[in-house]
Amino acid sequence: MAKVNKDMIIADVLKLHDDIAQILFRAGLPCVGCPGAQRETLEEAGVGHGLDMEGIIEEINLLLSSESV
């Protein structure tokens, strides 16, 4: 099972599962289509948008773990 952390590049995280983009959008992180997603980490994006990424990363990891059952 893949596990996401705050130091991962957004574009790499998005490749792990199609529903991750929806999680990021709902959380207020519109970086999915942004050129910065190719070089920006989840933490950097969270800081830039004033978001605490801990809960968002937890939700992504929950999605990924439920898919591997």
Backbone hydrogen bonds, N-H to C=O, Kabsch-Sander energy under -0.5 kcal/mol:
donor,donor_aa,acceptor,acceptor_aa,energy
8,M,5,N,-1.7
10,I,40,E,-2.6
11,A,37,A,-2.5
12,D,9,I,-0.6
13,V,9,I,-2.0
14,L,10,I,-2.5
15,K,11,A,-0.9
16,L,13,V,-1.6
17,H,14,L,-0.6
20,I,17,H,-1.3
21,A,18,D,-0.7
23,I,19,D,-1.5
24,L,20,I,-2.3
25,F,21,A,-2.5
26,R,22,Q,-2.7
27,A,23,I,-1.7
28,G,25,F,-1.5
29,L,24,L,-2.7
32,V,29,L,-0.5
33,G,30,P,-0.8
34,C,31,C,-1.1
37,A,34,C,-1.8
38,Q,35,P,-1.6
39,R,36,G,-1.8
40,E,36,G,-2.4
42,L,8,M,-1.9
43,E,6,K,-2.4
45,A,41,T,-2.3
46,G,42,L,-2.4
47,V,43,E,-2.6
48,G,44,E,-2.3
49,H,45,A,-1.5
50,G,47,V,-1.0
51,L,46,G,-3.3
53,M,51,L,-0.8
56,I,52,D,-0.6
57,I,53,M,-3.0
58,E,54,E,-2.1
59,E,55,G,-2.2
60,I,56,I,-2.2
61,N,57,I,-2.6
62,L,58,E,-2.3
63,L,59,E,-2.2
64,L,60,I,-2.5
65,S,61,N,-2.4
66,S,62,L,-2.1
67,E,63,L,-1.4
68,S,64,L,-0.8
69,V,66,S,-0.7
